[in-house]
């Protein structure tokens, strides 16, 4: 019997505009500006060994692959 497992999931959301994000189970970090957003995303990626994806609307997601 095969076991099912989730292999890819969103660890965090880093946004400039919290109105673009709602629901879900990932923590949301609201940055003051693009520089802070980049810094938060970079640090979180290093800590979690995740990958940052820019959704190009002011929202980054941190994904574990």
Secondary structure in CASP SS format (residue, H / E / C, confidence):
PFRMAT SS
TARGET T0000
AUTHOR 0000-0000-0000
METHOD secondary structure of the structure
MODEL  1
X C 1.00
X C 1.00
X C 1.00
X C 1.00
X C 1.00
X C 1.00
X C 1.00
X C 1.00
X E 1.00
X E 1.00
X E 1.00
X E 1.00
X E 1.00
X E 1.00
X E 1.00
X C 1.00
X C 1.00
X H 1.00
X H 1.00
X H 1.00
X C 1.00
X C 1.00
X C 1.00
X C 1.00
X C 1.00
X C 1.00
X E 1.00
X E 1.00
X E 1.00
X E 1.00
X C 1.00
X C 1.00
X C 1.00
X H 1.00
X H 1.00
X H 1.00
X H 1.00
X H 1.00
X H 1.00
X H 1.00
X H 1.00
X H 1.00
X H 1.00
X H 1.00
X H 1.00
X H 1.00
X H 1.00
X H 1.00
X C 1.00
X C 1.00
X E 1.00
X E 1.00
X E 1.00
X E 1.00
X C 1.00
X C 1.00
X C 1.00
X C 1.00
X E 1.00
X E 1.00
X E 1.00
X E 1.00
X E 1.00
X E 1.00
X C 1.00
END
